[in-house]
């Protein structure tokens, strides 16, 4: 016969093992939810300060397969680079709204824009912008053209634009739009008018 204290001890250990398993499963589920929230969190940028100006944003429309010029009143800072960043962030906010005609991932963002004289601009996108972008020739080209035309229309003197992802050259945006070459502003604008 097995002593009673040994049976009670084994039963207590068994209950403890089951309880620890349930607790570990609950913690794993919570960790997954936190990772999901962190991945979808948008970086919080300080609000732009400066006088409100009327700008022209070139907003992509997937259904029509074209860009549409849209006027907007936004506060723009005094510095040329900061103005360019605020312009493109305003454009991204349009794409990140529910029901957007050209949706982008909520975590997509512009890391920085570098204005290099004479006439060159470099747009540095975050990884989420490219990694979570919908793949497709038209969708990717509309995104690129939208960024280039919006920047060129509102920041005088830009003639060509390069696009980086996380500070590095990337072959394509999401498999189709070639990011290895500079985008000539005149060529992009002419392609949009056809």
N, C-alpha and C positions, 0 to 999 in steps of 0.2 A: 504494500500500500504506500502511496505517495503522501508525504507529510502535507498537512493542510497549509502551512505557511509557504511551502514551495508552490502549490497551486495558486495561491493568492498572489504571490510574487510574479509568476509567469503571466497570469491574467492582467495584472497591473502593467507589466512591460508590454504586453500585446496592445492594450488600450493606449499606452503612451506612443507606441510605434504608429498606430492608426491616426492618432491625433496629430503627430508630427508630420505625417504624410499629407493630411488635409491642410495643415498650416503652410507647408512648403508649396503646395499647389496654389493656395490663395495668394501667397507672396509672389510666385512666378507670374500669375495673372495680373497682379497689380504692377509689377515691373514692366510687363508688356504694354499695359495701358499708359504708363508714364513715358515709355519710349515713343509710343505713337503720338502722344501729345507734344513731346519735345520735337519730334520730326516735323510736325505740322505747325509749330509755332513760328510766327513771323518775327524777324528782328524788329525791335522798336527803335525807329530813328527819331531824332528830335524833330519837332515840327519846323518847317521852313519858316524863316522870318525874312521880312523884306516887303517891299511894296507889291501889291497884287498887280499882275500883268496879264494881258490877253495873249495866249499862245495857241499855236495850231498843233494838234496831236494827230498823227496818222494812225488810225485805229483799224486793225485787221478785222475783216468780216469773212468768216469761213464759208458761210452759205453762198455769198456772192463771189467769193474768191478774189477779193480786192481790198484795197485800203480806202478808208473814208476819212476825209479831213474833218476834224471836230475842233471847234474853238473851246477854250477853257480859261477860266480866270483862276490863276494860282499865285500864291506868294512866292517870289523868287529872290534868293539871296543875291548879294552883290557880286561875288566871285564867279568868274566864267565857268570854272569846273563845277562848283556847287550848283550853279544854275542848270548845267547839263544833267547832273545827277538827279535833281529835283524833277526836271522834265520827264526823264525816263521812269522815275519811280511813280509819278502821277499816271503815266501810261500803263505801268504794270498794275496799279490799283484798279484800273478799268478792266483789265483782263482777269483779275482775281475776284471780281464780283460774281455772285451767283447769277447764272443765266447769261454770262458774257458771250458775245458772238465769236470770240476767239479765246477760250479759257486757257489760263496758265495755272500751274501749281501754286497753292497758297504760300509755299516756302520760297518760291522763285524771287530773286532779288538782284539788284545791281550792286556789286561790291564797290566799284569805283569807276570813274571815267577819267581818263588822262587826255588832256588836250595838248598835242605836240605840234609845235609850229614847224614848218608852215602848213597849215591846213589838214592836219591829221588828228584823228581821235581814236582812242582805244577804249572799248567798253569791256569791262571785266565783270562777267556774270558769276553768280555762285553755282555750286555743283547741282543744287536742286533745280535750278532753272533748266539746265540741259538734261539732267538725268530723268526728270519727271515730265519733260516736254513730250507732247504727242508726236509720234513718228509719222512722217508723210512729207512728200516733196512740197506740196502747196502750203501746208500748215507751217512748216519750218521756214519756207521762203517768205511767207507773209510776216512772220515774227521778225526776221532779219530786216526786211524792207521797212517795217513799221519803226523799228529802232533807228535805222539809218535816216529815214526821211524825217522823223520827228526831230532828231538831233540836228540835221542839216537845216531844217526850216527855221529853227529857233536860235541857233548858235552860229552867227555869221562866220564865214571863212572856212568851214569844214568842207574838204574836198574828197577825203577818203576816210574810211572807218575800218578798223580791225576789231575782231571780237575774240576775247579770251574767256576761258572758263577756269575759275580759281587761279588766275594769274598765269595760266599756261595755254599754249596753242593746242587746240583740239581739232581733229580732222573734220568732224561734222557736229551739227547741233544735236540731232537725235537720229542720225543715220543717213541724212540726205543733204541738207544745206551745208555746202563746203565752207568751213571757217578758216582754212589755211591761207587764203588770199585776202587782200584788202578789198573792201567794197567801194567802188568808185561811185560817188554820190550822183553824178550826172547819169550814169548808166542805170542806177537803181531807180531814179526818178523817171527816166524815160521808159523803163520796163513797166512801171506802175501806171503810166499814162496810156499804154497800149490796150 
